[in-house]
Amino acid sequence: SVLSRYENQITILSDYLEEFPETDEPVWILGRQHHLNTDKSKLLLDISARLWFTYRRKFSPIGGTGPSSDAGWGCMLRCGQMMLAQALICRHLGRDWQWEKHKKQPEEYHRILRCFLDRKDCCYSIHQMAQMGVGEGKSIGEWFGPNTVAQVLKKLALFDEWNSLAVYVSMDNTVVIEDIKKMCWSPPQGSSTAHSTAHLHRSALGRNRNTAGFCTGWKPLLLIIPLRLGINHINPVYIDAFKECFKMPQSLGALGGKPNNAYYFIGFLGNELIYLDPHTTQSFVDSEENGTVDDESFHCQQAPHRMKIMNLDPSVALGFFCKEECDFDNWCSLVQKEILKQQSLRMFELVQKHPPHWPPFVPPSKPEVTTTGAELIESTDKLFELEEEFEILTV
């Protein structure tokens, strides 16, 4: 029966592939190459394995009194969730992990899903992202741009000890190798300076754990590069370099789309981008008592959407994941070879040293609180409630 379900799934997915043109050109999906003529079913299974986050309704009101649906305003937040979720899949399950309907999945998979459920106590929920966006100047219910969602993910990751990601968001179209290595080799908070120095000179030490259980080696890197690839329309000079990013094994795709209409781009075919569309409103899904999640609505089982690259809004954000330092070194080499040396007008810069005219780089650290991000927001709400009660009593 399991084999039958698997074969039925391939048949259903193959039906949708009729929308793809007959072509010998390869399809690239997040660093993997597929050929429509020989492995159509593998292509669609690869796409359907990506976690798909869409508008939801009937979740608890954001901030207690805010919206209970993100329809109409949360599409870029959902795209940011999809990019981050792909990084977590690569971190815990590997890029080649595949999802199949009704198949039992590992605990790590359900734990990843629980990070994104629409509840205020989930570290990357719509609640957390919307409320963290207030610090970036965005009101709850206001549309985010690619850079804003990148900054929000960077802040929320500081409270996420299980995934323990180092999130680097580039400034001024410039990726600084020195700063990334400093951040990814930062010791756990509370370690001594001597301890820090020891781990910076670690080449023969490998990945160790201290007595608290924290990893003292390379911290897995989520690298986000916000870009402006033109003024009102994308400049054609960037197209080849942009497509090249989807071929890299470290690729997490790109955030972008059209004004106030965000998509999560995961690959390309010719001069068409392939993307997951968050503009479907589904009902809120919570976890079961045993911690599993009914996950069928978190995977897009229809043919992916496509759009011409030239229709892309020039404001985008590229994403890459480097689990080990060697992955980052390989990414740097690929950028030098495939993007920087080929372009007269560079899409972004990759430099070895921190620019001297920039402010000093300080790796981001969690604020001095003992709560998680969700509990911090909740405790802040309670603090405001207590202040209001005190004012009433004093009056």
Secondary structure, 3 states (H helix, E strand, C coil): CHHHHHHHHHHHHHHHHHHCCCCCCEEEECCEEEECCCCHHHHHHHHHCCCCCCEEECCCCHHHCCCCECCCCCHHHHHHHHHHHHHHHHHHCCCCCCCCCCCCCCHHHHHHHHCCCCCCCCCCCHHHHHHHHHHHCCCCCCCCCHHHHHHHHHHHHHHCCCCCCEEEECECCEEEHHHHHHHHCCCCCCCCHHHHHHHHCCCCCCCCECCCCCECCCCCEEEEEEEECECCCECHHHHHHHHHHHHCCCEEEEEEEECCEEEEEEEEECCEEEEECCCCEEECCCECCCCCECCHHHCCCCCCEEEEHHHCCCEEEEEEEECCHHHHHHHHHHHHHHHHCCCCCCCCEEECCCCCCCCCCCCCCCCCCCCCHHHHHHHHHHHHHHHHHHHHHHC
